[in-house]
Amino acid sequence: MLSPAARKYKKTSLSVMASYFVLFPLADYLALRTHPAGVSLWLLAAMPLLPIAVVLVLLGRYLRDEKDGYKRDLAVRCLLWGTAGAVMVNLFSGFLRIFGWKGQLFPFTEFFVFALMMLAAKLSYRVANRVPADE
Amino acid sequence: MNNRLKVLRAEKGWSQQELADKLEVSRQSINAIETGKYDPSLPLAFRLARMFGKRIEEMFDEE
């Protein structure tokens, strides 16, 4: 059973993440069509980040509003591991490039790594949240 | 931290869910406290003690 804070977070974050699936392809399409440079390129690259930034703010609010200390503690640990995984993998690919790797990564690798790590965080939360039958 | 929560709850004949509902926390919280995976916050510890008519020191014991 979801707490009021969790229900509120789930309801709002789902609609925000749905907008991601509009902004991301739109930004990709505009990049291919308009070949932006300078400030336009930077703004276009920032566009798909907006829903992610909003979800992170919502997560912060959830952690503030969640009254159940155990669930809050568990959520923080799972998010930390997920974020750490995403940061480590993306840093690794960055260092590869800095140190001279000339290979090509799969397109949108950083995005997929981030999405995968957040999914892993969510799944680990679900697994850790399971309890034996009530006694 | 060791605690007597499970024993005290059994004496009252309450399930974990019933206790969780009375305290407005999740059953996962109650289970985690009983199994020693999680130490309750001070406000929750006080509420638990009041619920069972005990002092905190009678319910929780440092390892």
N, CA and C atoms of all chains as a GROMACS GRO file, in nm:
protein
  594
    1MET      N    1   0.085  -0.120   0.000
    1MET     CA    2   0.000   0.000   0.000
    1MET      C    3   0.089   0.124   0.000
    2LEU      N    4   0.058   0.216  -0.092
    2LEU     CA    5   0.141   0.336  -0.104
    2LEU      C    6   0.103   0.438   0.002
    3SER      N    7   0.202   0.508   0.052
    3SER     CA    8   0.176   0.617   0.146
    3SER      C    9   0.121   0.736   0.067
    4PRO      N   10   0.060   0.833   0.136
    4PRO     CA   11   0.011   0.953   0.065
    4PRO      C   12   0.121   1.023  -0.013
    5ALA      N   13   0.241   1.030   0.046
    5ALA     CA   14   0.354   1.095  -0.023
    5ALA      C   15   0.392   1.018  -0.149
    6ALA      N   16   0.392   0.885  -0.139
    6ALA     CA   17   0.429   0.801  -0.254
    6ALA      C   18   0.324   0.811  -0.364
    7ARG      N   19   0.196   0.815  -0.322
    7ARG     CA   20   0.087   0.826  -0.421
    7ARG      C   21   0.100   0.959  -0.497
    8LYS      N   22   0.127   1.063  -0.424
    8LYS     CA   23   0.139   1.197  -0.484
    8LYS      C   24   0.258   1.200  -0.581
    9TYR      N   25   0.370   1.142  -0.539
    9TYR     CA   26   0.489   1.139  -0.624
    9TYR      C   27   0.462   1.059  -0.751
   10LYS      N   28   0.401   0.943  -0.736
   10LYS     CA   29   0.376   0.855  -0.850
   10LYS      C   30   0.287   0.924  -0.952
   11LYS      N   31   0.181   0.986  -0.902
   11LYS     CA   32   0.083   1.050  -0.990
   11LYS      C   33   0.150   1.161  -1.071
   12THR      N   34   0.226   1.245  -1.007
   12THR     CA   35   0.286   1.360  -1.076
   12THR      C   36   0.402   1.317  -1.164
   13SER      N   37   0.484   1.226  -1.116
   13SER     CA   38   0.605   1.190  -1.192
   13SER      C   39   0.571   1.116  -1.320
   14LEU      N   40   0.462   1.038  -1.318
   14LEU     CA   41   0.425   0.964  -1.440
   14LEU      C   42   0.393   1.060  -1.554
   15SER      N   43   0.318   1.165  -1.523
   15SER     CA   44   0.282   1.260  -1.629
   15SER      C   45   0.404   1.339  -1.675
   16VAL      N   46   0.494   1.370  -1.582
   16VAL     CA   47   0.615   1.443  -1.620
   16VAL      C   48   0.703   1.356  -1.710
   17MET      N   49   0.719   1.228  -1.672
   17MET     CA   50   0.802   1.140  -1.754
   17MET      C   51   0.738   1.114  -1.891
   18ALA      N   52   0.606   1.120  -1.897
   18ALA     CA   53   0.539   1.104  -2.027
   18ALA      C   54   0.580   1.218  -2.120
   19SER      N   55   0.598   1.337  -2.063
   19SER     CA   56   0.638   1.451  -2.146
   19SER      C   57   0.780   1.432  -2.199
   20TYR      N   58   0.859   1.350  -2.125
   20TYR     CA   59   0.995   1.322  -2.172
   20TYR      C   60   0.991   1.255  -2.309
   21PHE      N   61   0.894   1.165  -2.328
   21PHE     CA   62   0.885   1.091  -2.454
   21PHE      C   63   0.832   1.177  -2.569
   22VAL      N   64   0.797   1.300  -2.538
   22VAL     CA   65   0.764   1.398  -2.641
   22VAL      C   66   0.886   1.488  -2.666
   23LEU      N   67   0.944   1.538  -2.558
   23LEU     CA   68   1.055   1.632  -2.570
   23LEU      C   69   1.181   1.568  -2.631
   24PHE      N   70   1.210   1.445  -2.593
   24PHE     CA   71   1.330   1.378  -2.640
   24PHE      C   72   1.326   1.360  -2.793
   25PRO      N   73   1.223   1.295  -2.848
   25PRO     CA   74   1.219   1.282  -2.995
   25PRO      C   75   1.210   1.417  -3.065
   26LEU      N   76   1.143   1.514  -3.003
   26LEU     CA   77   1.131   1.647  -3.064
   26LEU      C   78   1.269   1.712  -3.074
   27ALA      N   79   1.345   1.703  -2.964
   27ALA     CA   80   1.480   1.760  -2.965
   27ALA      C   81   1.568   1.689  -3.068
   28ASP      N   82   1.555   1.559  -3.075
   28ASP     CA   83   1.632   1.480  -3.173
   28ASP      C   84   1.596   1.521  -3.315
   29TYR      N   85   1.467   1.536  -3.342
   29TYR     CA   86   1.419   1.576  -3.474
   29TYR      C   87   1.471   1.715  -3.510
   30LEU      N   88   1.462   1.808  -3.417
   30LEU     CA   89   1.507   1.945  -3.442
   30LEU      C   90   1.658   1.950  -3.467
   31ALA      N   91   1.731   1.866  -3.393
   31ALA     CA   92   1.877   1.861  -3.411
   31ALA      C   93   1.912   1.813  -3.552
   32LEU      N   94   1.840   1.711  -3.596
   32LEU     CA   95   1.868   1.658  -3.731
   32LEU      C   96   1.826   1.755  -3.840
   33ARG      N   97   1.715   1.825  -3.820
   33ARG     CA   98   1.660   1.914  -3.923
   33ARG      C   99   1.734   2.047  -3.931
   34THR      N  100   1.771   2.102  -3.811
   34THR     CA  101   1.820   2.239  -3.810
   34THR      C  102   1.971   2.251  -3.792
   35HIS      N  103   2.039   2.140  -3.755
   35HIS     CA  104   2.185   2.142  -3.732
   35HIS      C  105   2.224   2.265  -3.650
   36PRO      N  106   2.175   2.270  -3.525
   36PRO     CA  107   2.200   2.392  -3.446
   36PRO      C  108   2.346   2.404  -3.408
   37ALA      N  109   2.384   2.526  -3.374
   37ALA     CA  110   2.521   2.552  -3.327
   37ALA      C  111   2.511   2.655  -3.215
   38GLY      N  112   2.618   2.666  -3.139
   38GLY     CA  113   2.625   2.767  -3.033
   38GLY      C  114   2.515   2.751  -2.930
   39VAL      N  115   2.452   2.864  -2.896
   39VAL     CA  116   2.350   2.867  -2.790
   39VAL      C  117   2.231   2.777  -2.824
   40SER      N  118   2.192   2.776  -2.951
   40SER     CA  119   2.079   2.692  -2.994
   40SER      C  120   2.105   2.546  -2.965
   41LEU      N  121   2.228   2.503  -2.991
   41LEU     CA  122   2.264   2.364  -2.966
   41LEU      C  123   2.256   2.334  -2.816
   42TRP      N  124   2.307   2.425  -2.735
   42TRP     CA  125   2.306   2.405  -2.590
   42TRP      C  126   2.163   2.399  -2.538
   43LEU      N  127   2.077   2.488  -2.591
   43LEU     CA  128   1.937   2.489  -2.545
   43LEU      C  129   1.866   2.361  -2.588
   44LEU      N  130   1.895   2.316  -2.707
   44LEU     CA  131   1.833   2.193  -2.757
   44LEU      C  132   1.876   2.074  -2.673
   45ALA      N  133   2.005   2.072  -2.638
   45ALA     CA  134   2.056   1.961  -2.556
   45ALA      C  135   1.994   1.964  -2.416
   46ALA      N  136   1.959   2.083  -2.368
   46ALA     CA  137   1.901   2.096  -2.234
   46ALA      C  138   1.753   2.058  -2.233
   47MET      N  139   1.688   2.064  -2.348
   47MET     CA  140   1.543   2.041  -2.355
   47MET      C  141   1.500   1.906  -2.295
   48PRO      N  142   1.562   1.794  -2.335
   48PRO     CA  143   1.518   1.666  -2.276
   48PRO      C  144   1.551   1.653  -2.127
   49LEU      N  145   1.636   1.741  -2.077
   49LEU     CA  146   1.673   1.732  -1.935
   49LEU      C  147   1.564   1.790  -1.845
   50LEU      N  148   1.477   1.873  -1.902
   50LEU     CA  149   1.377   1.940  -1.818
   50LEU      C  150   1.287   1.844  -1.741
   51PRO      N  151   1.227   1.742  -1.808
   51PRO     CA  152   1.142   1.650  -1.729
   51PRO      C  153   1.223   1.573  -1.624
   52ILE      N  154   1.349   1.541  -1.656
   52ILE     CA  155   1.432   1.469  -1.559
   52ILE      C  156   1.457   1.558  -1.437
   53ALA      N  157   1.485   1.685  -1.463
   53ALA     CA  158   1.507   1.779  -1.352
   53ALA      C  159   1.382   1.791  -1.265
   54VAL      N  160   1.265   1.795  -1.330
   54VAL     CA  161   1.140   1.805  -1.255
   54VAL      C  162   1.119   1.680  -1.170
   55VAL      N  163   1.146   1.563  -1.227
   55VAL     CA  164   1.130   1.438  -1.152
   55VAL      C  165   1.224   1.434  -1.032
   56LEU      N  166   1.345   1.485  -1.049
   56LEU     CA  167   1.439   1.488  -0.936
   56LEU      C  168   1.388   1.580  -0.825
   57VAL      N  169   1.328   1.691  -0.864
   57VAL     CA  170   1.267   1.781  -0.765
   57VAL      C  171   1.152   1.709  -0.694
   58LEU      N  172   1.071   1.638  -0.772
   58LEU     CA  173   0.959   1.563  -0.713
   58LEU      C  174   1.008   1.456  -0.616
   59LEU      N  175   1.119   1.393  -0.651
   59LEU     CA  176   1.179   1.292  -0.563
   59LEU      C  177   1.222   1.356  -0.431
   60GLY      N  178   1.281   1.474  -0.443
   60GLY     CA  179   1.320   1.547  -0.322
   60GLY      C  180   1.200   1.578  -0.234
   61ARG      N  181   1.091   1.618  -0.299
   61ARG     CA  182   0.968   1.647  -0.223
   61ARG      C  183   0.912   1.522  -0.159
   62TYR      N  184   0.919   1.410  -0.233
   62TYR     CA  185   0.872   1.283  -0.176
   62TYR      C  186   0.951   1.250  -0.050
   63LEU      N  187   1.082   1.265  -0.058
   63LEU     CA  188   1.167   1.233   0.058
   63LEU      C  189   1.136   1.327   0.175
   64ARG      N  190   1.099   1.449   0.144
   64ARG     CA  191   1.062   1.544   0.250
   64ARG      C  192   0.927   1.508   0.311
   65ASP      N  193   0.832   1.465   0.227
   65ASP     CA  194   0.694   1.442   0.272
   65ASP      C  195   0.670   1.302   0.329
   66GLU      N  196   0.755   1.207   0.293
   66GLU     CA  197   0.733   1.069   0.339
   66GLU      C  198   0.752   1.061   0.489
   67LYS      N  199   0.647   1.020   0.560
   67LYS     CA  200   0.654   1.017   0.707
   67LYS      C  201   0.714   0.887   0.758
   68ASP      N  202   0.708   0.783   0.674
   68ASP     CA  203   0.759   0.652   0.715
   68ASP      C  204   0.911   0.653   0.699
   69GLY      N  205   0.982   0.654   0.811
   69GLY     CA  206   1.127   0.666   0.809
   69GLY      C  207   1.196   0.549   0.739
   70TYR      N  208   1.142   0.430   0.756
   70TYR     CA  209   1.204   0.312   0.694
   70TYR      C  210   1.196   0.322   0.542
   71LYS      N  211   1.078   0.358   0.492
   71LYS     CA  212   1.061   0.368   0.346
   71LYS      C  213   1.147   0.481   0.289
   72ARG      N  214   1.159   0.589   0.364
   72ARG     CA  215   1.241   0.702   0.319
   72ARG      C  216   1.387   0.659   0.313
   73ASP      N  217   1.432   0.590   0.416
   73ASP     CA  218   1.569   0.540   0.423
   73ASP      C  219   1.598   0.444   0.308
   74LEU      N  220   1.504   0.354   0.282
   74LEU     CA  221   1.521   0.256   0.173
   74LEU      C  222   1.526   0.325   0.037
   75ALA      N  223   1.437   0.424   0.017
   75ALA     CA  224   1.433   0.497  -0.110
   75ALA      C  225   1.566   0.569  -0.134
   76VAL      N  226   1.620   0.630  -0.030
   76VAL     CA  227   1.747   0.702  -0.044
   76VAL      C  228   1.859   0.606  -0.084
   77ARG      N  229   1.863   0.491  -0.017
   77ARG     CA  230   1.970   0.394  -0.048
   77ARG      C  231   1.960   0.343  -0.191
   78CYS      N  232   1.838   0.310  -0.234
   78CYS     CA  233   1.819   0.258  -0.371
   78CYS      C  234   1.854   0.365  -0.475
   79LEU      N  235   1.811   0.488  -0.449
   79LEU     CA  236   1.841   0.597  -0.543
   79LEU      C  237   1.991   0.625  -0.548
   80LEU      N  238   2.054   0.614  -0.434
   80LEU     CA  239   2.198   0.638  -0.429
   80LEU      C  240   2.273   0.536  -0.513
   81TRP      N  241   2.236   0.410  -0.498
   81TRP     CA  242   2.301   0.305  -0.578
   81TRP      C  243   2.274   0.324  -0.727
   82GLY      N  244   2.149   0.358  -0.761
   82GLY     CA  245   2.115   0.379  -0.902
   82GLY      C  246   2.192   0.496  -0.961
   83THR      N  247   2.196   0.605  -0.887
   83THR     CA  248   2.268   0.724  -0.933
   83THR      C  249   2.418   0.695  -0.943
   84ALA      N  250   2.472   0.625  -0.844
   84ALA     CA  251   2.614   0.591  -0.845
   84ALA      C  252   2.647   0.507  -0.968
   85GLY      N  253   2.561   0.411  -0.998
   85GLY     CA  254   2.583   0.326  -1.117
   85GLY      C  255   2.585   0.408  -1.244
   86ALA      N  256   2.487   0.499  -1.259
   86ALA     CA  257   2.480   0.583  -1.379
   86ALA      C  258   2.603   0.673  -1.389
   87VAL      N  259   2.642   0.734  -1.279
   87VAL     CA  260   2.758   0.824  -1.279
   87VAL      C  261   2.885   0.747  -1.316
   88MET      N  262   2.903   0.630  -1.256
   88MET     CA  263   3.026   0.553  -1.279
   88MET      C  264   3.038   0.511  -1.425
   89VAL      N  265   2.928   0.460  -1.481
   89VAL     CA  266   2.935   0.413  -1.620
   89VAL      C  267   2.960   0.531  -1.714
   90ASN      N  268   2.890   0.641  -1.692
   90ASN     CA  269   2.908   0.756  -1.781
   90ASN      C  270   3.045   0.821  -1.764
   91LEU      N  271   3.097   0.820  -1.642
   91LEU     CA  272   3.233   0.871  -1.621
   91LEU      C  273   3.334   0.782  -1.692
   92PHE      N  274   3.311   0.652  -1.684
   92PHE     CA  275   3.401   0.557  -1.750
   92PHE      C  276   3.408   0.584  -1.900
   93SER      N  277   3.290   0.605  -1.960
   93SER     CA  278   3.290   0.631  -2.105
   93SER      C  279   3.359   0.764  -2.135
   94GLY      N  280   3.341   0.861  -2.044
   94GLY     CA  281   3.408   0.990  -2.062
   94GLY      C  282   3.559   0.975  -2.054
   95PHE      N  283   3.606   0.897  -1.957
   95PHE     CA  284   3.751   0.878  -1.943
   95PHE      C  285   3.808   0.802  -2.064
   96LEU      N  286   3.731   0.709  -2.115
   96LEU     CA  287   3.775   0.637  -2.234
   96LEU      C  288   3.804   0.736  -2.346
   97ARG      N  289   3.713   0.830  -2.365
   97ARG     CA  290   3.730   0.929  -2.472
   97ARG      C  291   3.846   1.023  -2.443
   98ILE      N  292   3.856   1.064  -2.317
   98ILE     CA  293   3.967   1.155  -2.280
   98ILE      C  294   4.101   1.088  -2.305
   99PHE      N  295   4.108   0.960  -2.274
   99PHE     CA  296   4.236   0.888  -2.287
   99PHE      C  297   4.259   0.836  -2.428
  100GLY      N  298   4.176   0.878  -2.521
  100GLY     CA  299   4.207   0.855  -2.662
  100GLY      C  300   4.127   0.747  -2.732
  101TRP      N  301   4.026   0.694  -2.668
  101TRP     CA  302   3.948   0.592  -2.736
  101TRP      C  303   3.874   0.656  -2.852
  102LYS      N  304   3.885   0.599  -2.968
  102LYS     CA  305   3.825   0.658  -3.087
  102LYS      C  306   3.698   0.585  -3.129
  103GLY      N  307   3.659   0.487  -3.055
  103GLY     CA  308   3.543   0.407  -3.095
  103GLY      C  309   3.414   0.486  -3.084
  104GLN      N  310   3.307   0.428  -3.136
  104GLN     CA  311   3.176   0.493  -3.134
  104GLN      C  312   3.087   0.422  -3.035
  105LEU      N  313   3.027   0.498  -2.946
  105LEU     CA  314   2.929   0.439  -2.854
  105LEU      C  315   2.795   0.428  -2.924
  106PHE      N  316   2.714   0.337  -2.875
  106PHE     CA  317   2.577   0.326  -2.922
  106PHE      C  318   2.509   0.463  -2.900
  107PRO      N  319   2.429   0.512  -2.999
  107PRO     CA  320   2.366   0.643  -2.980
  107PRO      C  321   2.283   0.650  -2.852
  108PHE      N  322   2.289   0.761  -2.784
  108PHE     CA  323   2.212   0.785  -2.660
  108PHE      C  324   2.253   0.689  -2.548
  109THR      N  325   2.378   0.647  -2.550
  109THR     CA  326   2.424   0.553  -2.447
  109THR      C  327   2.402   0.610  -2.307
  110GLU      N  328   2.442   0.737  -2.288
  110GLU     CA  329   2.432   0.797  -2.154
  110GLU      C  330   2.288   0.798  -2.107
  111PHE      N  331   2.195   0.825  -2.197
  111PHE     CA  332   2.053   0.824  -2.159
  111PHE      C  333   2.009   0.684  -2.118
  112PHE      N  334   2.045   0.585  -2.197
  112PHE     CA  335   2.002   0.449  -2.167
  112PHE      C  336   2.064   0.397  -2.038
  113VAL      N  337   2.189   0.435  -2.016
  113VAL     CA  338   2.253   0.393  -1.890
  113VAL      C  339   2.179   0.455  -1.773
  114PHE      N  340   2.147   0.584  -1.781
  114PHE     CA  341   2.074   0.651  -1.675
  114PHE      C  342   1.938   0.585  -1.653
  115ALA      N  343   1.866   0.561  -1.761
  115ALA     CA  344   1.732   0.501  -1.749
  115ALA      C  345   1.742   0.361  -1.689
  116LEU      N  346   1.842   0.286  -1.730
  116LEU     CA  347   1.860   0.150  -1.680
  116LEU      C  348   1.892   0.150  -1.530
  117MET      N  349   1.977   0.242  -1.490
  117MET     CA  350   2.016   0.248  -1.348
  117MET      C  351   1.898   0.292  -1.262
  118MET      N  352   1.815   0.383  -1.313
  118MET     CA  353   1.698   0.426  -1.236
  118MET      C  354   1.596   0.312  -1.228
  119LEU      N  355   1.586   0.234  -1.335
  119LEU     CA  356   1.498   0.117  -1.333
  119LEU      C  357   1.549   0.015  -1.232
  120ALA      N  358   1.681  -0.005  -1.230
  120ALA     CA  359   1.741  -0.097  -1.133
  120ALA      C  360   1.714  -0.048  -0.991
  121ALA      N  361   1.721   0.083  -0.968
  121ALA     CA  362   1.694   0.139  -0.836
  121ALA      C  363   1.550   0.110  -0.795
  122LYS      N  364   1.458   0.129  -0.889
  122LYS     CA  365   1.316   0.106  -0.861
  122LYS      C  366   1.290  -0.041  -0.830
  123LEU      N  367   1.351  -0.131  -0.909
  123LEU     CA  368   1.332  -0.275  -0.888
  123LEU      C  369   1.392  -0.318  -0.755
  124SER      N  370   1.508  -0.264  -0.722
  124SER     CA  371   1.572  -0.303  -0.596
  124SER      C  372   1.489  -0.254  -0.478
  125TYR      N  373   1.424  -0.137  -0.493
  125TYR     CA  374   1.334  -0.087  -0.389
  125TYR      C  375   1.217  -0.182  -0.370
  126ARG      N  376   1.160  -0.226  -0.482
  126ARG     CA  377   1.045  -0.319  -0.475
  126ARG      C  378   1.085  -0.450  -0.406
  127VAL      N  379   1.202  -0.501  -0.442
  127VAL     CA  380   1.247  -0.629  -0.384
  127VAL      C  381   1.274  -0.611  -0.235
  128ALA      N  382   1.344  -0.504  -0.200
  128ALA     CA  383   1.378  -0.481  -0.059
  128ALA      C  384   1.255  -0.451   0.025
  129ASN      N  385   1.148  -0.405  -0.040
  129ASN     CA  386   1.026  -0.366   0.030
  129ASN      C  387   0.935  -0.485   0.061
  130ARG      N  388   0.970  -0.602   0.003
  130ARG     CA  389   0.885  -0.719   0.026
  130ARG      C  390   0.909  -0.773   0.166
  131VAL      N  391   0.801  -0.815   0.230
  131VAL     CA  392   0.813  -0.872   0.364
  131VAL      C  393   0.743  -1.007   0.368
  132PRO      N  394   0.783  -1.094   0.461
  132PRO     CA  395   0.715  -1.224   0.473
  132PRO      C  396   0.569  -1.202   0.514
  133ALA      N  397   0.492  -1.309   0.508
  133ALA     CA  398   0.350  -1.300   0.543
  133ALA      C  399   0.334  -1.250   0.686
  134ASP      N  400   0.230  -1.177   0.708
  134ASP     CA  401   0.202  -1.119   0.839
  134ASP      C  402   0.179  -1.229   0.942
  135GLU      N  403   0.232  -1.206   1.062
  135GLU     CA  404   0.215  -1.304   1.170
  135GLU      C  405   0.118  -1.252   1.274
  136MET      N  406   1.995  -0.280   1.711
  136MET     CA  407   1.940  -0.266   1.846
  136MET      C  408   1.835  -0.376   1.870
  137ASN      N  409   1.849  -0.442   1.985
  137ASN     CA  410   1.749  -0.545   2.018
  137ASN      C  411   1.619  -0.478   2.064
  138ASN      N  412   1.510  -0.546   2.042
  138ASN     CA  413   1.382  -0.492   2.089
  138ASN      C  414   1.285  -0.605   2.118
  139ARG      N  415   1.183  -0.572   2.194
  139ARG     CA  416   1.083  -0.672   2.234
  139ARG      C  417   0.952  -0.651   2.160
  140LEU      N  418   0.959  -0.585   2.048
  140LEU     CA  419   0.837  -0.545   1.978
  140LEU      C  420   0.752  -0.665   1.939
  141LYS      N  421   0.816  -0.768   1.885
  141LYS     CA  422   0.739  -0.884   1.838
  141LYS      C  423   0.666  -0.952   1.954
  142VAL      N  424   0.736  -0.962   2.066
  142VAL     CA  425   0.676  -1.028   2.183
  142VAL      C  426   0.558  -0.945   2.235
  143LEU      N  427   0.582  -0.816   2.247
  143LEU     CA  428   0.476  -0.727   2.298
  143LEU      C  429   0.356  -0.726   2.205
  144ARG      N  430   0.383  -0.727   2.076
  144ARG     CA  431   0.275  -0.728   1.977
  144ARG      C  432   0.195  -0.857   1.989
  145ALA      N  433   0.266  -0.970   2.005
  145ALA     CA  434   0.198  -1.100   2.017
  145ALA      C  435   0.112  -1.104   2.143
  146GLU      N  436   0.160  -1.042   2.250
  146GLU     CA  437   0.082  -1.039   2.375
  146GLU      C  438  -0.050  -0.967   2.356
  147LYS      N  439  -0.047  -0.867   2.269
  147LYS     CA  440  -0.170  -0.791   2.242
  147LYS      C  441  -0.257  -0.860   2.137
  148GLY      N  442  -0.200  -0.959   2.070
  148GLY     CA  443  -0.275  -1.028   1.964
  148GLY      C  444  -0.290  -0.946   1.838
  149TRP      N  445  -0.199  -0.855   1.817
  149TRP     CA  446  -0.205  -0.771   1.697
  149TRP      C  447  -0.119  -0.828   1.587
  150SER      N  448  -0.164  -0.815   1.462
  150SER     CA  449  -0.080  -0.848   1.348
  150SER      C  450   0.012  -0.728   1.322
  151GLN      N  451   0.111  -0.752   1.236
  151GLN     CA  452   0.200  -0.642   1.200
  151GLN      C  453   0.123  -0.530   1.131
  152GLN      N  454   0.028  -0.568   1.046
  152GLN     CA  455  -0.050  -0.468   0.974
  152GLN      C  456  -0.135  -0.385   1.069
  153GLU      N  457  -0.192  -0.452   1.168
  153GLU     CA  458  -0.276  -0.379   1.265
  153GLU      C  459  -0.192  -0.277   1.342
  154LEU      N  460  -0.076  -0.319   1.385
  154LEU     CA  461   0.012  -0.227   1.457
  154LEU      C  462   0.057  -0.114   1.366
  155ALA      N  463   0.089  -0.148   1.242
  155ALA     CA  464   0.132  -0.046   1.145
  155ALA      C  465   0.021   0.057   1.124
  156ASP      N  466  -0.102   0.009   1.114
  156ASP     CA  467  -0.215   0.101   1.094
  156ASP      C  468  -0.233   0.193   1.214
  157LYS      N  469  -0.216   0.138   1.334
  157LYS     CA  470  -0.233   0.221   1.455
  157LYS      C  471  -0.127   0.330   1.461
  158LEU      N  472  -0.007   0.297   1.412
  158LEU     CA  473   0.105   0.391   1.420
  158LEU      C  474   0.118   0.476   1.294
  159GLU      N  475   0.034   0.445   1.193
  159GLU     CA  476   0.039   0.517   1.064
  159GLU      C  477   0.176   0.504   0.997
  160VAL      N  478   0.230   0.384   1.002
  160VAL     CA  479   0.351   0.352   0.926
  160VAL      C  480   0.321   0.228   0.842
  161SER      N  481   0.419   0.185   0.762
  161SER     CA  482   0.397   0.069   0.677
  161SER      C  483   0.426  -0.060   0.753
  162ARG      N  484   0.370  -0.170   0.705
  162ARG     CA  485   0.401  -0.300   0.767
  162ARG      C  486   0.549  -0.331   0.749
  163GLN      N  487   0.606  -0.283   0.637
  163GLN     CA  488   0.749  -0.304   0.614
  163GLN      C  489   0.831  -0.242   0.727
  164SER      N  490   0.788  -0.126   0.775
  164SER     CA  491   0.858  -0.061   0.887
  164SER      C  492   0.855  -0.148   1.011
  165ILE      N  493   0.737  -0.198   1.045
  165ILE     CA  494   0.722  -0.281   1.164
  165ILE      C  495   0.807  -0.406   1.151
  166ASN      N  496   0.801  -0.469   1.035
  166ASN     CA  497   0.880  -0.590   1.012
  166ASN      C  498   1.030  -0.561   1.024
  167ALA      N  499   1.072  -0.449   0.968
  167ALA     CA  500   1.214  -0.413   0.972
  167ALA      C  501   1.261  -0.386   1.116
  168ILE      N  502   1.176  -0.322   1.196
  168ILE     CA  503   1.211  -0.296   1.336
  168ILE      C  504   1.220  -0.428   1.412
  169GLU      N  505   1.121  -0.514   1.393
  169GLU     CA  506   1.119  -0.642   1.466
  169GLU      C  507   1.238  -0.730   1.431
  170THR      N  508   1.280  -0.725   1.305
  170THR     CA  509   1.393  -0.811   1.263
  170THR      C  510   1.527  -0.742   1.283
  171GLY      N  511   1.524  -0.624   1.339
  171GLY     CA  512   1.650  -0.555   1.369
  171GLY      C  513   1.717  -0.490   1.250
  172LYS      N  514   1.648  -0.485   1.136
  172LYS     CA  515   1.707  -0.424   1.017
  172LYS      C  516   1.702  -0.272   1.023
  173TYR      N  517   1.614  -0.221   1.109
  173TYR     CA  518   1.594  -0.076   1.111
  173TYR      C  519   1.565  -0.033   1.254
  174ASP      N  520   1.630   0.073   1.296
  174ASP     CA  521   1.601   0.131   1.428
  174ASP      C  522   1.502   0.244   1.408
  175PRO      N  523   1.394   0.246   1.485
  175PRO     CA  524   1.293   0.352   1.464
  175PRO      C  525   1.347   0.489   1.502
  176SER      N  526   1.286   0.590   1.443
  176SER     CA  527   1.319   0.727   1.484
  176SER      C  528   1.272   0.747   1.628
  177LEU      N  529   1.320   0.852   1.688
  177LEU     CA  530   1.285   0.879   1.828
  177LEU      C  531   1.135   0.901   1.845
  178PRO      N  532   1.071   0.982   1.759
  178PRO     CA  533   0.926   0.999   1.772
  178PRO      C  534   0.850   0.866   1.759
  179LEU      N  535   0.894   0.781   1.666
  179LEU     CA  536   0.827   0.651   1.649
  179LEU      C  537   0.853   0.562   1.770
  180ALA      N  538   0.973   0.568   1.823
  180ALA     CA  539   1.006   0.488   1.943
  180ALA      C  540   0.917   0.530   2.060
  181PHE      N  541   0.896   0.660   2.074
  181PHE     CA  542   0.809   0.709   2.182
  181PHE      C  543   0.665   0.663   2.160
  182ARG      N  544   0.620   0.669   2.036
  182ARG     CA  545   0.482   0.624   2.007
  182ARG      C  546   0.465   0.476   2.034
  183LEU      N  547   0.567   0.398   1.998
  183LEU     CA  548   0.563   0.254   2.025
  183LEU      C  549   0.556   0.229   2.175
  184ALA      N  550   0.638   0.299   2.249
  184ALA     CA  551   0.641   0.279   2.394
  184ALA      C  552   0.506   0.315   2.456
  185ARG      N  553   0.449   0.427   2.409
  185ARG     CA  554   0.316   0.469   2.462
  185ARG      C  555   0.210   0.367   2.426
  186MET      N  556   0.218   0.312   2.305
  186MET     CA  557   0.121   0.214   2.256
  186MET      C  558   0.117   0.093   2.348
  187PHE      N  559   0.234   0.050   2.395
  187PHE     CA  560   0.241  -0.070   2.477
  187PHE      C  561   0.250  -0.039   2.626
  188GLY      N  562   0.244   0.087   2.661
  188GLY     CA  563   0.249   0.125   2.802
  188GLY      C  564   0.383   0.094   2.868
  189LYS      N  565   0.487   0.106   2.791
  189LYS     CA  566   0.622   0.076   2.843
  189LYS      C  567   0.710   0.199   2.829
  190ARG      N  568   0.824   0.196   2.898
  190ARG     CA  569   0.926   0.296   2.872
  190ARG      C  570   1.012   0.250   2.754
  191ILE      N  571   1.074   0.345   2.686
  191ILE     CA  572   1.158   0.308   2.569
  191ILE      C  573   1.265   0.208   2.609
  192GLU      N  574   1.323   0.229   2.728
  192GLU     CA  575   1.432   0.140   2.772
  192GLU      C  576   1.382  -0.002   2.796
  193GLU      N  577   1.253  -0.017   2.821
  193GLU     CA  578   1.198  -0.152   2.842
  193GLU      C  579   1.173  -0.222   2.709
  194MET      N  580   1.162  -0.143   2.604
  194MET     CA  581   1.133  -0.201   2.472
  194MET      C  582   1.259  -0.221   2.390
  195PHE      N  583   1.353  -0.128   2.402
  195PHE     CA  584   1.472  -0.131   2.318
  195PHE      C  585   1.596  -0.145   2.405
  196ASP      N  586   1.688  -0.220   2.351
  196ASP     CA  587   1.809  -0.248   2.428
  196ASP      C  588   1.928  -0.237   2.334
  197GLU      N  589   2.028  -0.159   2.374
  197GLU     CA  590   2.148  -0.149   2.292
  197GLU      C  591   2.219  -0.282   2.290
  198GLU      N  592   2.273  -0.317   2.173
  198GLU     CA  593   2.344  -0.445   2.161
  198GLU      C  594   2.471  -0.444   2.242
   0.00000   0.00000   0.00000
